[in-house]
Amino acid sequence: MRTKILNKYEAGVISLKKLSGLPLLFMRLVLAYGFWETGMMKWKNIEGVAEWFDSLGIPFPTLNAYLAATTETAGVFFLILGLTIRIISVPLMFVMLVAIFTVHLHNGFEAGNNGFEIPLYYLIMLFTLFIYGGGKISLDNVLRRAL
C-alpha cells in the first residue's frame, strides 16, 4: 500500500515538473505589470517625482527619478521577454530596496497603510528570478539552448 502511494506521488511530481516554467513566467508577468504602472506614473510627472525624491532626501533627485523610471519601464520589456533576467533583476531589486527604506518602511508592513508589503513581495520575486533565471519559457532559455 505504501509503495503504491509513493509511486503515485512520484508520478505526480514528474507530471508537475513539466509545468515548472509556468511559475517563473507568471512571476515575470506580474512584476512587469507592476513596474509598468509605476514606471509610467513616473514618466508622466518626472519633475514631480524629482521634487518628491528631493523631499525624501534622495541624493541627485532628478537623476534618480530618471534612473528609477528608466529601470522600471525597461525592466518591463526584459521581464516580458525573459531576456537577461538575472541582470535586470539587480537594478530592479535596488529600486525596491530604495522604495522600502525611503517610502514604505515607516508605514509598517501592510499594503493598505502604504507599508512595505508589496515592494517586499516584488523584492522576493526578483530575488527568485535572480537565482533561477527566467525559466523554460524565456528568451534566455531559447538563447542558451541555441548557443
Beta strands, then each sheet from edge to edge (+ up, - down):
end
